[in-house]
Amino acid sequence: MSTDALAQSPKELQNKGLVFLVAQTPNGNKPLYLAEELKAIGAIPDYTFVPISFAKNEQKSDWFEAINPNGRIPALLDNREGKKPINVWESASMLLYLAKTYDTGFNFHFQDEDLQTELLNWIFFIQGGVGPMQGQANHFFRYAPEKIPYGIKRYQDETKRLYGVYEAHLSGAKDGKKKEWLVGDKYTIADMCTEPWIRASTWAGVELEPFPHLAAWVDRIEQRPATKAALKIPEQDKLTQMKDNPEEAEKMAEKASKWIMAGQPK
Ligand SMILES: N[C@@H](CCC(=O)N[C@@H](CS)C(=O)NCC(=O)O)C(=O)O
């Protein structure tokens, strides 16, 4: 990091151990789901989190982009013992790094290579599928300054199609095997990488009723104490309240739309 950028950066970046740069969004939730699970089993000590303000565009500051050149949350700085600090960005890369480095007991990923490959299938699927598609559905449904019905429908339909893939998988519609988790018989980083998007479906105007197995899987994950703890970082998530409160959702969308549109390339 340049001396200027370093001078502007929060002092918490110097803390020992894991330093997460986060905001309360689906991609921001993912690595914290794992951090809280790892903390609960004693695999990591407490960690630092630095809230990033979109309203102030902090994710585009020089010091932030020195950690994640893409200027988006989440990002991670690991100030490791006896090694030079490492920066990790892209939420799925963060999950894989944390699992490989700290989940040495394979509680949330797999030693078995075939199962680990299956896990990677689902990780790449969310990163290239639901994440970008639902993200665009959010944009056109909630934030765009003009309502473009074709764009809204296109991205909502694609999000629903992708949800159908999860539903068929979990319900065993194709292979006759009903599943509790995406891969193997345990809760893994594949589930953690996926659920924060699915739980936020209504923000994109997509309902979960047609996907009962997926909805039940979301409920299972939401019951976990680590999930509840992660959803409080950097502040309590607003989704649950907003689900039953469309007016609040409108206000949030209006606020978010301001910084999103301000950040668009001119
Ligand atoms: N593929 C990235 C996506 C990251 C991303 O889109 N982050 C959003 C919040 S969910 C963000 O930082 N938006 C702020 C901006 O676009 O400036 C990941 O999985 O980490």
The ligand as an SDF file (V2000), in Angstrom:
LIG
                    3D

 20 19  0  0  0  0  0  0  0  0999 V2000
  -18.1580  -11.2190   -7.0890 N   0  0  0  0  0  0  0  0  0  0  0  0
  -17.9690  -10.3770   -5.9370 C   0  0  0  0  0  0  0  0  0  0  0  0
  -19.1040   -9.3780   -5.8680 C   0  0  0  0  0  0  0  0  0  0  0  0
  -18.8690   -8.2940   -4.8420 C   0  0  0  0  0  0  0  0  0  0  0  0
  -19.9470   -7.2430   -4.8800 C   0  0  0  0  0  0  0  0  0  0  0  0
  -20.6700   -7.0820   -5.8840 O   0  0  0  0  0  0  0  0  0  0  0  0
  -20.0770   -6.4900   -3.7840 N   0  0  0  0  0  0  0  0  0  0  0  0
  -21.0720   -5.4450   -3.7030 C   0  0  0  0  0  0  0  0  0  0  0  0
  -21.9430   -5.6190   -2.4600 C   0  0  0  0  0  0  0  0  0  0  0  0
  -22.8050   -7.1730   -2.4680 S   0  0  0  0  0  0  0  0  0  0  0  0
  -20.3880   -4.0880   -3.5580 C   0  0  0  0  0  0  0  0  0  0  0  0
  -19.3520   -3.9780   -2.9410 O   0  0  0  0  0  0  0  0  0  0  0  0
  -20.9840   -3.0270   -4.1140 N   0  0  0  0  0  0  0  0  0  0  0  0
  -20.4420   -1.7260   -3.9940 C   0  0  0  0  0  0  0  0  0  0  0  0
  -20.0540   -1.1170   -5.3160 C   0  0  0  0  0  0  0  0  0  0  0  0
  -20.4460   -1.6670   -6.3460 O   0  0  0  0  0  0  0  0  0  0  0  0
  -19.3630   -0.1040   -5.3180 O   0  0  0  0  0  0  0  0  0  0  0  0
  -17.8950  -11.2500   -4.6760 C   0  0  0  0  0  0  0  0  0  0  0  0
  -18.4820  -12.3390   -4.6730 O   0  0  0  0  0  0  0  0  0  0  0  0
  -17.2290  -10.8510   -3.7150 O   0  0  0  0  0  0  0  0  0  0  0  0
  1  2  1  0
  2  3  1  0
  2 18  1  0
  3  4  1  0
  4  5  1  0
  5  6  2  0
  5  7  1  0
  7  8  1  0
  8  9  1  0
  8 11  1  0
  9 10  1  0
 11 12  2  0
 11 13  1  0
 13 14  1  0
 14 15  1  0
 15 16  2  0
 15 17  1  0
 18 19  2  0
 18 20  1  0
M  END
$$$$
